[in-house]
Amino acid sequence: MIPLCVPNLAGREREYLNDCVTSTFVSTVGPFVTRFEEDLAKATSANYAVATCSGTSGLHAALLTVGVGRDDLVVAPAFTFIATANAIAHTGAMPWLFDVDETSWTIDVTRLASALARETERREGRLIHKPTGRRISAIVPVFTLGTPADMDALRELARAYQLPLVVDAAAGIGARYKGRELGQLGADMTMLSFNGNKTITCGGGGGLITNDRALADLAKHITTTARVSTDYVHDRVGYNYRMTNLEAAVGCAQLEQLEGFLSRKREIAATYADAFRSIDEIAQFPVPDDRQSVYWFSGFVFEPEEGIDRAKRLIAYLNKAQIGARSFWRPIHMQAPYVEAPCEAQPVTERIWNRIVTLPCSTHLSQAEQAWVIENVKKWFAHGG
Ligand SMILES: *Cc1c(COP(=O)(O)O)cnc(C)c1O
């Protein structure tokens, strides 16, 4: 089987893990954790980084850090992985779900601006969502497939409505927007995931980056049981969201390979794009000209007039040929825990989500393997699907 997207451990992972065992620093304290945070901040051009045990827990902690609380509403796209909504729900808040735009598949800022103007008002210094009476306490754009959202426009809206901007860039390491790197996009905090299917993995893990010292310190505090001293004094409900030295060891070795991994991801996506250019029924994943995607996943989307069963049938066909093709995210408003969440119209999300096919794109995918994937996709289309 050619897997969809699996870790590439070609660097010093084994060596660094051996260091952990030799030194006995395998748990939540150790030199690799500190180094990983420094390396991550450097790799993203951010001032500070806080390592966490997963992307989800990192996003949860970031939302708590910027003041999201029980019964609040948090703006988010419906087209995202369930973890975005879960992190919001873990604070006791609820997502307010928006559509994505056609050109980037990230949150539609025009629709967001008009909904904020139409459906909110300020009461006693709080921004209230009029239909539900809930306080709105943050905006969480998601960098779909590693493509940045329209951060300048979002920054402006966030400023106008005095809302913190917390980015879910789970798979966004290496992405650029108007030439700027992840840590320089105007977000208050940005979450990254280092789960096994992301470009850089720690096995499992996450990270928060920010340029605000106070936010970094508070996030660190919340994710380390809110301890104020070594004699078991804690000043709020904290979490054990720390990354272990073992995970950070893998992460440090992975970050050393970041540039190579990113260029492989781009190359794989470009090779598929070239190979499939002549197939009319499908389109590439969209990337606006002012943004650099990291092509976390490669694949394509069936054109709107093509039935959704075509994507499903192609995936089944490829799976039979031992190719790890897959569908992509089922939107949040179609998920049982969130059917009650306030939700704007979703024309783009509903058109794309079940027409997407993702294809093998591990950074160590061989040319022969990719050629085999391409051959099988072409064969399927040549025979009329
Ligand atoms: C992977 C992912 C997450 C969750 O990260 P974990 O490390 O698995 O908790 C959240 N949001 C998005 C968009 C993701 O792709």
The ligand as an SDF file (V2000), in Angstrom:
LIG
                    3D

 15 15  0  0  0  0  0  0  0  0999 V2000
   -4.2900   18.1330   12.5980 C   0  0  0  0  0  0  0  0  0  0  0  0
   -5.2360   19.2570   12.8190 C   0  0  0  0  0  0  0  0  0  0  0  0
   -5.6220   19.6540   14.1200 C   0  0  0  0  0  0  0  0  0  0  0  0
   -5.3330   18.8710   15.3570 C   0  0  0  0  0  0  0  0  0  0  0  0
   -4.0450   18.6530   15.6830 O   0  0  0  0  0  0  0  0  0  0  0  0
   -3.6830   17.4360   16.6820 P   0  0  0  0  0  0  0  0  0  0  0  0
   -2.2340   17.6180   16.8920 O   0  0  0  0  0  0  0  0  0  0  0  0
   -4.0300   16.1770   15.9600 O   0  0  0  0  0  0  0  0  0  0  0  0
   -4.4840   17.6170   17.9240 O   0  0  0  0  0  0  0  0  0  0  0  0
   -6.4170   20.7850   14.2500 C   0  0  0  0  0  0  0  0  0  0  0  0
   -6.8170   21.4890   13.1950 N   0  0  0  0  0  0  0  0  0  0  0  0
   -6.4910   21.1400   11.9450 C   0  0  0  0  0  0  0  0  0  0  0  0
   -6.9480   21.9970   10.8130 C   0  0  0  0  0  0  0  0  0  0  0  0
   -5.7100   19.9960   11.7130 C   0  0  0  0  0  0  0  0  0  0  0  0
   -5.4200   19.6540   10.4460 O   0  0  0  0  0  0  0  0  0  0  0  0
  1  2  1  0
  2  3  1  0
  2 14  2  0
  3  4  1  0
  3 10  2  0
  4  5  1  0
  5  6  1  0
  6  7  2  0
  6  8  1  0
  6  9  1  0
 10 11  1  0
 11 12  2  0
 12 13  1  0
 12 14  1  0
 14 15  1  0
M  END
$$$$
